[in-house]
């Protein structure tokens, strides 16, 4: 046992007693590629699905995905080659069994997505057009609408879900806490719903199986590519319920996010890695290509390498950003391959056809989350996780570009199969979340969110050290324990509470890992250390103490249930 700390606080978000109840065979929380695919696959087994989503059904992170879906679809490619690239990017911490599942089942998962109506861009022969991104040694990225892959994937899946009467959709529903029966098994979730008729307010969705597909936690940081809904709700729920989370220190910062000014906050426009895949290059303020001597793949090196190099060059020169030069791509490529990025740039007075694009790193993807086995089981029976909220082991210390949508597709299929072959009745001993009258609130006011984001940007972002991480953990712990930071039972304050829980674990893990590996960069420990080739796995005990253990990369939580 290592790295344990005490932050205190309740094991549930305090909320009024549920005013309504719904039942289903499975509750799926989230409507990105992972949640929608899980729902559709569950319906193939005849199960009743309650699909709940925080905003509207198409407002998650999936629709913002520009690059595409990586899969070994070409004749000159293979799952083994895809696996090799994934393992290299993962910095020695991938679970090789999980990666093997991803790359071997990936092509069929993409074909199923096409059968549901997704339309990918094609080449002159009518085959799926494949391109390359950082860390890939083959052209294996399938894309749609040029740089609008996520939007097309979301459209196809949303339409398929809408056509299935066995899927009940509840929108504008913030998930609060896991409901557990007397054995500690999942038995549903509590929700706070706004504007949904008879199901307004706090209610209980009861089911013997709960699938978390809530996405990431980008709003922990002030500079992020994630939408406003990415507040770590699934990871925080799992923590409070006693589930294990892992690898939260490995936060991927996308190297090329459009720089829109020193005061910009919240979601920032992404300039896809695929732009460099088509030939764009990075330049510093003096016009020098600074990636050539850093990595054999130069500007197409893995994201962590590029992000770190950009930050180093910015620090050396005092510049607020670097430049992306895509002028040689030509107008036709920009118009047809990258129409979304072109429009975003032109909206801000930048024409990539003739101008350099100012870019800088920003938070993009979380490789860690609720730790799962090869079928999506968490350490709590009946609780599953899929997509960015999950730590399936495929990413290790750093995600390979365009593996995220594929992960959602592949593991959603496996979760549906696992649930279908393990039928469980709804428990009659389940208890909804503890009401506000039963314990202190422990809710943190939304007014504390900006302070948290500033601390995380400054002290737990791309550049980390013992001193900065000590500052971060102490600041977060003070806020969590300070009665003056107390909030009300409302959506914004519940979200801010979730962000603080996730940030505390993230900073604690980052402080404990005294090395540089993948997307985790310690200035005071700049080299990778073979003695640190393990994962940090954390749980909360009933008193709110964070307990952290070290596990080998191949560890699967299901084996200890």
Residue, then its C-alpha position, 0 to 999 in steps of 0.5 A: x500500500x502506498x501514497x495513501x492520503x486523507x481528504x475526508x468527505x461523504x461517499x455519496x453526493x448528497x441529494x434529496x430522496x428520489x422522487x421517481x423510479x425507473x427500471x430496466x435490464x441495463x442502465x447505460x450512462x452516456x451517449x458517445x460512441x461507447x454508450x450508444x454502441x453498448x445500448x445497440x449491442x444490448x438490444x441485439x440480445x433483447x435486453x431493455x435499456x435505459x440510456x441516460x445522457x447528461x445533455x442531449x444525445x449528441x453533445x458528448x465528446x464523440x462528435x468532436x473527434x476529428x482524426x478518425x478511427x484506427x483499424x487494420x483494414x488495409x491489405x498491407x496492414x495487420x493487427x500485429x502491426x497496429x498492436x506494435x504501434x499501440x504498445x510503443x505509444x503506451x510506454x510499457x504500461x499497456x495491458x497486452x491482452x487488452x491491446x490484442x483484443x482491440x486490434x484483432x476485434x477492431x476491423x469487425x467493429x468498424x464494419x458493424x459501424x458501417x452497417x449501422x449507417x456510418x459513411x466513411x470517406x472513400x478513395x477512387x476505387x471506392x474503398x475506405x480512404x485511410x490516412x496516417x497520424x502520429x505514432x502509426x507506421x501504416x495508413x490505417x485511419x478511417x475518416x468521414x467528412x474529411x475531419x468530421x469523423x466523430x460527427x458522422x459516427x455520432x449521427x449514425x449511432x444516434x439514428x440507430x438508437x432512435x429507431x429502436x423502441x427497446x431503448x428508452x432515452x433520458x436526456x439532461x440527466x446528471x448521474x449522481x451516485x451508484x445504487x448498491x444492494x446489500x452485497x455491494x453489487x450495482x443495482x442502479x444509479x441516482x440521477x438529477x433530470x432537468x426538463x424531462x416532464x414527469x421525471x424531473x428532479x432526483x430519481x432512481x434508475x434501477x437495474x442489475x447492470x450499470x454501464x458507465x460511458x460518461x467520457x473524460x474529465x477535461x474540465x479539470x483543466x482550464x485549457x482543454x479540447x473537451x466539451x463542457x459536459x466532461x466533468x469526470x462524473x463517472x470516475x467520481x461516482x465509481x470512486x465514491x462507490x468503492x471501485x478502483x481507478x487507475x492511471x489518472x496521472x496519464x493525461x494526454x495533452x494534444x500538441x496542436x490546439x489552436x491558440x486563441x489568446x492568453x485569456x482563453x478558457x474552456x473548450x479550445x479548437x483542435x487542429x487534428x494530428x491528421x493535418x501533420x499526417x498530410x504533410x504540415x510541419x511545426x515551426x518555432x518563432x524563428x521559423x525552424x523545424x524543431x522536431x527533426x532531431x527529436x524523434x525518427x518520425x519527426x512531426x509525426x512522433x507520438x503525441x507526448x513527444x510532440x507536446x513535451x517538445x513544444x512546451x520545451x521550445x516555448x519555455x526556451x523562447x518565451x513564446x506563447x505558442x509555436x506555429x503549424x505550417x500547412x501551406x504546402x497542403x494546398x487549398x483543395x486539401x484544406x477545403x475537402x480534407x479539413x473543412x472544419x479546421x479551415x472554418x475554425x481558423x478563418x473564423x479567427x482571421x487565420x487562413x491556413x492556405x496562406x498563413x501559419x497557424x498558432x498552436x499550443x498543447x492543451x488537455x485532450x484525453x485521459x488514459x486512466x479511469x475506472x479500471x476494467x477487465x477485458x469484458x469491461x467489468x469494474x471491481x464492483x459486480x454489475x458495474x461496467x465502464x467503457x470508453x474514456x471513463x474506463x481504464x481498459x489497459x489499451x492506452x497504457x501511459x499514452x494513447x495512440x492517435x485515433x484508438x479512442x473511438x475504436x476502444x469504445x466500439x470494441x469494448x462496448x461489444x464485449x460488455x454487451x456479450x458479458x451482460x447477456x450471458x450473466x443475467x441477474x434480477x433487479x435486487x430487492x435490497x437496493x438502497x438509493x443514495x443517502x439523502x442530504x438529511x443523513x450526512x453533511x453535504x460535502x458538495x463544493x460550490x461551483x465558484x471554486x471551479x475556476x480556482x481548481x482549473x488554474x491550479x491544475x493548468x499551472x501545477x499538474x499540466x504538461x510540466x510537473x515537479x514535486x513542488x508543483x504537485x505538492x502545491x496542487x494536492x494541498x490546494x485541492x485538499x484544503x478546498x475539499x475540507x473547507x466548510x466555506x467551499x460548501x455548495x448546494x445540491x444542484x448540477x453545477x456544484x455536483x459537477x464541481x465536486x466531481x472535478x475536485x475528486x478526480x483532480x485530487x487522485x490525478x495530482x496524487x498519482x502524478x506526485x507519487x510517480x517519480x519518473x517521466x513516462x508517456x504523457x506524464x512528464x516530471x521535470x525533476x525526474x526527466x527519464x523513464x525508470x524501469x522500476x516504475x513499470x507498474x500502474x497506480x490503482x486507487x480506491x476510497x475507504x469508507x472514511x474518505x481515505x485514498x488508498x493507492x496500490x501498485x499493480x503490474x500492467x497485466x493485472x486484471x481487476x476481475x481476477x480478484x472478485 
